[in-house]
Amino acid sequence: MMIEPGILPEHSVWLPVLIFFARVVDVSIGTVRLICVTRGRRALAVILGLFEVMIWILAISSVFAHLDRWVNILAFAGGFAAGNAVGMWIEKALAMGTQIVRLISRGNAHAVAERLRFADLAVTTLSGSGRDGPVSVCMAIVPRKITAAVVAMAGQVDPDVLVTVEDAVESTVGRASTQYPGKVPFRIMPGLGYLGLGAVLRQRHRSTGESSGLAPAA
């Protein structure tokens, strides 16, 4: 039985390179596709699956057309391994989806909640009981790309805060947004989590003084 040539070019030097990169691309797409499936992004997962299989066929056809060339098989396997790493890096860079952040504090929950609300984040507080006594839990559903900043803000107020984070498969947060008077939207001040709250309040005080014609205090 004679195997037909593969779809990729048959040049002996470049064929393993093309197989490797084709495999990196299709596995990277597959990794992102699986994450989209778990996060409920069905339409994007379907589109990515189409391109994933098309590229996989290009690579596998060239391997089967030259089974006597071990370098092609090595390139195919190496591309698979590298594609997993690249796919995870792409998914982390995209930071798709939303996450549920729980902040458990003993005595400072109110301050933590107000710190996050000042950044225009919706926060729900609950009372509970822990091993060492009563605790309070602050819960917020935030875009994954700002989760680290939210945790940093809470840590500024309460260095001993206990943080847990989990993915939210589906959420209505973000479909409707209300700007509260006096609040600074998080999306236009991404560095707020790394600034002292006092500095922000002083800046707002100066702005209020200038608008009312009063000189700011020295």
C-alpha positions in Angstrom: 0.0 0.0 0.0 1.4 3.3 -1.1 0.9 6.4 1.1 0.3 9.6 -0.7 2.5 12.6 0.0 1.3 14.9 2.9 -0.3 18.2 2.5 2.7 20.2 3.8 5.7 20.8 1.5 7.9 17.8 1.0 11.3 19.5 1.4 13.3 17.3 3.7 14.9 20.2 5.6 11.9 22.3 6.4 9.2 19.6 6.8 10.1 18.8 10.4 10.1 22.5 11.3 6.6 22.9 9.7 5.3 19.9 11.5 6.6 21.2 14.8 5.1 24.7 14.4 1.8 23.3 13.0 1.6 21.1 16.1 2.4 24.0 18.5 -0.4 26.0 16.9 -3.1 23.3 16.9 -2.3 22.2 20.5 -2.3 25.8 21.7 -5.7 26.4 20.1 -6.9 23.1 21.7 -5.8 24.3 25.2 -7.6 27.6 24.8 -10.6 25.8 23.4 -10.9 23.4 26.4 -10.7 26.4 28.7 -13.5 28.1 26.7 -15.6 25.0 27.1 -15.2 25.0 30.9 -16.0 28.7 31.1 -19.1 28.4 29.0 -17.9 30.2 25.8 -19.5 27.7 23.4 -19.4 29.8 20.2 -15.7 30.6 20.6 -14.9 26.9 21.4 -16.7 25.8 18.2 -14.7 28.2 16.0 -11.4 27.3 17.7 -12.2 23.6 17.3 -12.6 24.0 13.5 -9.2 25.5 13.1 -7.6 23.1 15.5 -8.6 20.0 13.5 -7.7 21.6 10.2 -4.1 22.3 11.3 -3.9 18.9 13.0 -4.7 17.2 9.7 -2.0 19.1 8.0 0.6 17.9 10.5 -0.5 14.3 10.8 -0.8 13.7 7.1 2.9 14.7 6.6 3.9 12.4 9.4 2.1 9.4 8.0 3.4 10.1 4.5 7.0 9.7 5.8 6.9 7.2 8.7 10.5 6.3 7.9 11.8 9.7 8.9 12.0 9.6 12.7 12.8 13.4 12.8 9.2 14.1 11.7 7.8 12.0 14.5 10.1 13.8 17.0 8.9 17.1 15.6 5.3 16.1 16.0 5.7 15.0 19.6 7.8 18.0 20.5 5.2 20.4 19.0 2.6 18.7 21.2 4.6 19.3 24.3 5.5 22.9 23.4 1.9 23.6 22.4 0.6 22.9 25.9 2.9 25.4 27.4 2.1 28.1 24.8 -1.6 27.5 25.1 -1.5 28.0 28.9 0.6 31.1 28.4 -1.9 32.5 25.9 -4.9 31.7 28.2 -3.2 33.4 31.1 -2.4 36.5 29.0 -6.0 36.7 27.8 -7.3 36.3 31.4 -10.8 35.2 30.1 -13.8 35.0 32.3 -14.7 36.1 35.9 -13.7 34.9 39.3 -15.2 34.8 42.7 -12.9 36.3 45.3 -13.6 35.6 49.0 -11.9 37.6 51.6 -12.1 36.3 55.2 -11.1 38.8 57.9 -11.2 39.1 61.6 -12.3 42.6 62.6 -11.3 44.4 59.4 -13.9 43.2 57.0 -15.8 46.5 56.9 -12.6 48.3 56.0 -11.8 45.8 53.4 -15.2 46.0 51.8 -15.1 49.8 51.8 -11.7 49.7 50.1 -13.1 47.6 47.3 -16.3 49.6 47.0 -14.2 52.8 46.7 -12.8 51.2 43.5 -16.4 50.7 42.3 -16.5 47.0 43.0 -19.7 45.3 44.2 -18.9 43.6 47.5 -21.2 41.4 49.6 -20.3 40.8 53.3 -21.4 37.8 55.4 -20.9 37.0 59.1 -19.5 33.6 60.1 -17.7 31.8 62.8 -14.2 30.4 62.6 -11.9 28.3 64.8 -10.7 31.4 66.7 -14.0 33.2 66.9 -16.3 35.3 64.7 -15.1 36.3 61.2 -16.6 38.2 58.3 -16.5 37.2 54.7 -16.3 39.7 51.8 -17.3 38.3 48.4 -16.8 40.0 45.0 -17.2 38.7 41.5 -14.5 40.4 39.3 -13.0 40.0 35.9 -10.1 37.6 36.1 -7.6 40.2 34.8 -8.0 42.4 37.9 -8.1 39.5 40.5 -4.5 40.1 41.6 -5.1 43.8 42.1 -8.2 43.1 44.2 -6.3 40.8 46.4 -3.5 43.4 46.7 -6.0 46.1 47.8 -7.5 43.8 50.5 -4.0 43.0 51.7 -3.2 46.7 52.1 -6.1 47.1 54.6 -5.7 43.7 56.3 -2.4 41.9 55.9 -3.8 38.8 57.6 -6.8 38.5 55.3 -7.5 35.0 54.1 -8.2 34.9 50.3 -9.8 32.2 48.2 -10.4 32.5 44.5 -12.5 30.3 42.2 -13.7 30.5 38.6 -17.2 31.6 37.9 -18.6 29.6 34.9 -21.4 32.1 34.3 -22.2 35.5 35.9 -24.5 38.5 35.3 -21.9 40.9 36.6 -20.9 43.4 34.0 -24.1 43.3 32.0 -25.5 46.2 34.0 -23.3 48.8 35.7 -24.1 51.6 38.1 -21.6 54.3 39.0 -22.1 55.4 42.6 -21.5 59.1 43.5 -18.0 59.7 44.6 -16.6 56.4 43.6 -13.6 56.0 41.3 -14.2 53.4 38.5 -11.7 50.6 38.7 -11.4 50.3 34.9 -10.0 53.9 34.5 -7.7 53.6 37.5 -6.1 50.2 37.2 -3.3 51.3 39.6 -5.7 52.1 42.4 -4.9 48.8 44.1 -1.3 49.8 44.5 -1.8 53.4 45.8 -2.5 54.4 49.3 -6.1 55.3 50.0 -5.0 58.4 51.8 -3.2 59.7 48.6 -6.3 59.2 46.5 -8.5 61.0 49.1 -6.1 63.9 49.3 -6.1 64.2 45.5 -9.9 64.3 45.4 -9.9 66.9 48.3 -7.5 69.1 46.3 -9.8 68.8 43.2 -12.8 69.7 45.3 -11.1 72.7 46.8 -10.0 74.0 43.4 -13.4 73.6 41.9 -15.0 75.6 44.8 -12.3 78.3 44.6 -10.6 77.4 47.9 -6.9 77.0 48.1 -5.8 73.5 49.2 -4.3 73.2 52.7 -0.6 73.1 52.9 
